[in-house]
Amino acid sequence: MPQYTRAVIHLDDGQEIFFRDPRKFGVLKLLKNTAEIDAKLGPEPLDKDFTLQYFSEGLAKRTARSRHLSWNRSYRRHREHVRR
């Protein structure tokens, strides 16, 4: 079993999924109804509803910028072009 394994999910075909969490910050929940969580997550990034406008509006609500986005020059150029 891999180190830091906190849970193992055994699938019908014999495969296993390991929940590994070395720092013990993760959470694993088993839910019957995912509607409440799905509403909080928003659209998937590859979904047609995940547009640049949706993403930009989400960023505008943040108090701190993500370092990953600030390092991504293509995103900055595109965002600056959208602002004009």
C-alpha positions as CSV (number, residue, x, y, z in Angstrom):
1,M,0.0,0.0,0.0
2,P,1.4,3.5,-0.9
3,Q,2.7,5.5,2.0
4,Y,0.3,8.0,3.6
5,T,-2.7,6.1,2.4
6,R,-5.8,7.1,4.5
7,A,-8.4,5.2,2.6
8,V,-8.7,2.6,-0.1
9,I,-11.7,2.2,-2.4
10,H,-12.1,-1.3,-3.9
11,L,-13.8,-1.3,-7.3
12,D,-15.9,-4.2,-8.7
13,D,-13.3,-5.0,-11.4
14,G,-10.6,-5.5,-8.8
15,Q,-8.9,-2.1,-9.2
16,E,-8.2,0.1,-6.1
17,I,-8.3,3.9,-5.6
18,F,-6.0,5.1,-2.8
19,F,-6.7,8.3,-1.0
20,R,-3.2,9.5,-0.1
21,D,-2.8,12.5,2.3
22,P,0.7,13.0,3.7
23,R,-0.1,16.3,5.5
24,K,-3.6,15.2,6.7
25,F,-5.4,18.2,5.2
26,G,-7.6,16.3,2.8
27,V,-11.2,15.2,3.3
28,L,-13.0,12.2,1.9
29,K,-16.8,12.2,2.0
30,L,-19.3,9.7,0.9
31,L,-22.5,11.3,-0.1
32,K,-25.9,10.1,-1.3
33,N,-26.8,13.5,-2.8
34,T,-24.1,15.7,-4.3
35,A,-26.5,18.6,-5.4
36,E,-25.4,20.8,-2.5
37,I,-21.7,20.5,-3.2
38,D,-22.2,20.7,-7.0
39,A,-23.9,24.1,-6.6
40,K,-20.9,25.5,-4.7
41,L,-18.4,24.2,-7.2
42,G,-19.7,25.9,-10.3
43,P,-19.1,24.7,-13.9
44,E,-16.2,22.4,-14.9
45,P,-13.3,24.2,-16.6
46,L,-13.9,22.3,-19.8
47,D,-17.6,22.9,-19.8
48,K,-19.2,25.4,-22.3
49,D,-20.5,27.4,-19.3
50,F,-17.0,28.1,-18.1
51,T,-16.3,31.2,-20.1
52,L,-13.6,33.9,-19.8
53,Q,-16.3,36.2,-18.4
54,Y,-17.3,33.7,-15.7
55,F,-13.6,33.2,-14.8
56,S,-12.9,36.9,-14.7
57,E,-15.9,37.6,-12.5
58,G,-14.7,34.9,-10.1
59,L,-11.3,36.5,-10.0
60,A,-12.7,39.9,-9.4
61,K,-14.3,38.6,-6.1
62,R,-10.9,37.4,-4.8
63,T,-8.9,39.6,-2.5
64,A,-5.5,38.1,-3.5
65,R,-4.4,37.0,-6.9
66,S,-3.3,33.5,-7.6
67,R,0.4,33.4,-8.3
68,H,-0.1,30.9,-11.0
69,L,-2.4,33.3,-12.9
70,S,-0.1,36.2,-12.4
71,W,2.8,34.1,-13.9
72,N,0.8,33.1,-16.9
73,R,1.6,35.8,-19.5
74,S,-0.9,34.5,-22.0
75,Y,-3.7,34.9,-19.4
76,R,-2.5,38.4,-18.5
77,R,-2.4,39.5,-22.2
78,H,-5.8,38.1,-22.9
79,R,-7.3,39.7,-19.7
80,E,-5.7,43.1,-20.6
81,H,-7.2,42.8,-24.1
82,V,-10.7,42.1,-22.7
83,R,-10.5,45.1,-20.4
84,R,-9.9,47.6,-23.3
